[in-house]
Amino acid sequence: GYVQIDAGRDHNCALGSDGYLTCWGSDQMGQSSPPYEPFAEVSAGKHHTCGRRSDGTVVCWGGNNHGQSNAPPDLFVQISAGYHFTCGLTTTAEILCWGTGIYAPITPPVGTFTQVSLGHYHACAVSTTGETVCWGTNDWGELDVPPGEDFVQVIAGGFHVCGLKADGTLICWGNNNFGQCNVPPYSYQWVDCPIRHTCALMVDDELICFGLNGDGQGNPPPPTY
């Protein structure tokens, strides 16, 4: 079985319970051809993918035209691959980013954090004091974190962001052209934000998606037991 899955722009990667990766979709830049070794975490970006080993080291593969696959030798506890850049949370709880590009927000805020997530040209993180901080471009209000809200998880999508509160409340902001920020009034335990739609897992383990559904991406299959 699988213990984690992450979706990039045109490809997906799943982490098996044995630590090995299975990737599918576009492999134009080699982003779906992972090295054959065990990992503890995987993150899929636009045309690249990064894996974190159990010892904290990170390796990336696929597109590298912006240096997004040149992972530094530091040790990480969490990683996130974006459009043309990658960021990781180090063992000292600081954010370190690599990659270049005119829009890539590779200069993170100073401080200590518990989680980081990358979108197309923006990024968000939750600080150790509970504050949500976002940086990068703000063309659609991606950086406009709702005031007075404390999130335990924040996920940056293509041009929108969703934050999950401790009580299961889900709040999204940024681009809402397809309704990807129109959260149904349920209680949630997990969320992921692709480019123009959002998928979230409710506390009763039911999966729901909202936003763009032109290719059926908003129709999750029924669970199998």
N, C-alpha and C positions, 0 to 999 in steps of 0.2 A: 504494500500500500504506500500511499504518499503522505508526507507530513507537512509539506509546504508547496505552494504553487505561486508563480509570479508571471504576470503578463507584460510583455514589451509592446512595441508598436505593432509589429507583424509576426511576433513569435512568442512562445510560451515555454517555460521550464518548470519542471516539477521535481521536487526532492523526495527520493524514495526513503523508506524507513531504514534501508541499508546504507544511506548516505550518498548513493549514486544518483546522477541526474539523467532525466529524460527530457529532451527539448524537441519541439516541433514548430512548424510554420516556416517562415522565410529563413533561408540560410545563405542569403546572398553575400553576406560579409563574414560568414562562419559563426554567427551568433547562436546557431542551434547545434553547434558541434562542440560540446563541452569536453574537457579532458577527462579521461577515465580514472577518476580517483574520488574518494568520499569527501563530501562537504557537509557543513553544518547549516548553511544558509545559501540561498540563491536570489539574485535580483536581476531582472531583465530590463534593459534600456531600449533605446530606439534601434540601433544596429549592433549593440554589444551586450554582453552578459558578464556578470561577476559572481564569483563564488567565494564564500568564506569557509576556510577549513576549521577544524575543531581546535587547532592551535592558535587561531586568530589571524593567521596570514590570509591574504586575499590574492586571487588570480582572476584576471579578466580576459575575455576572448571575443573575437568578432571585430567590428569596425573600430579603428583607432586613429581616424583622420584628425581628431581633436585632442588626442592623448587621453581619451576617456578610459582606455584599457591599460594604461601604464600605472598599475597599482603600486603605491609606495610600500616599503618593507615594514611599515608599522603594524602593530597588532590591533585588531578590531573586534568589537562585540556585536556590531550590526552594520549592514551596508545597504545602500540604495543607489541604483543605476538610473540616471536620467536621460535626457535627450542626447547631449554631447558632453556630458560630464558625469562624475560619480562622486559620492560622498560616503564617508564611513564614520561611525562612532568609535573612537579609540578606547583602549582599556583605561584611560584616564578621564573618560567621559567627555572628551573634546571632539569637535567635528573637524575632519580633515577631508578636503575635496581635491580632485584632480581632473584635468581636461581643460580645454580652452574653447574659445568661440565668443563671438560678439555678444551673445545673450546669456552665456553660461554664468550663473551666479556661483563662481567657485570660491569666493571669499566669504566664509561663514562668519556668523557673529561669534564674539568671544564669550566664553563661559563654559559651563558643564551642562550636559544634556542626557536625557534618557532614551531619545529616539530621534531619527531624522528621516525625512522622506522627500524625494525629488519629483518635480513635475517636468514640463517641457523647458521652461526658462525661469522657473522659480523653485524654491525649496522651503520647507517648513520643519521645525523641530520643537520638541517639548523639553524645556529646561528642567533641571533638578529641583527648581523651586515651583514647578507647575505651570510656568508661563509658556505660551505658544508664541514662537517667533518665526516670521517668514521673511524671505529676502529674494531679490531678483527683480524680474519685470512685474509690472502691476497693471497690464493692459486691460484686464477683466476684473480687477479687484481681488486678485489672488492673495495679495498681502494684507487685505483688510480683515484681520482676525476680529471676530465679534468681541466687543469689550466685555470684561467681567466674566468670561467663560473659561473654565479650567478643563483641559482635555487630558485623557490618559493615552490616547492614540490620535495622531494626526496623519492624514494621507494626502499627498499632493497629486492631483490628477494632471491631465494635459493642460487645462487652463482653469481648473477649479480645485478646491480643497475641501475635505471633510474631516471633522473632528468628532471623536467619540468621548463622551463624558462617562464618569464612573457610574452614574445611575442608568446607563444604557441609552441616554439621549444622543441622537446624531444630528449634527448641524453642519451644513455645507454652504460654501460661499464662493464667489468668483463667477466664471462664465456659466450661464444657465440657459443658453439658447435652445437646448433640447430637453430641459427639465431635469438635468442631472443634479441639480441642487434642491429639487422638490422632494424632500424626504417624507415618505409615508410615516404617519404617527405611531410607530411601534418602538419597542425596546430592543436594542442591538448589542452584539458582543464583538463584532468584527466588521471592517469595511475595506473596500478597495476601490480606487478611482482610476479607471482607464481614461481615454481621451474625452469622449463625449457621453459617457454613461457611468453610472455608479452601481456597484453591487454590495450588498450588506447581508450579514448573517444575523438573524433575529435570535433572541434568547431561547426560543423554542427550537433552534437549529434549522429553521426554515430560511431558505435563501431567496432574496428578492432583489431585483434590479430595476433601475429607472433611468430615463434619459433616452438617448438615441437607440433605436431598435430596428434600423433599416436592414440589418443582416441577421436578425434574430439574437443579437448579443444581449438583449434584455429579457430573453426567455430562458431562464435556467431550467435544466431538466429536472424531473422529479427525483427525489432521493431513492437510492436502492439500499436495501438492507440484507 
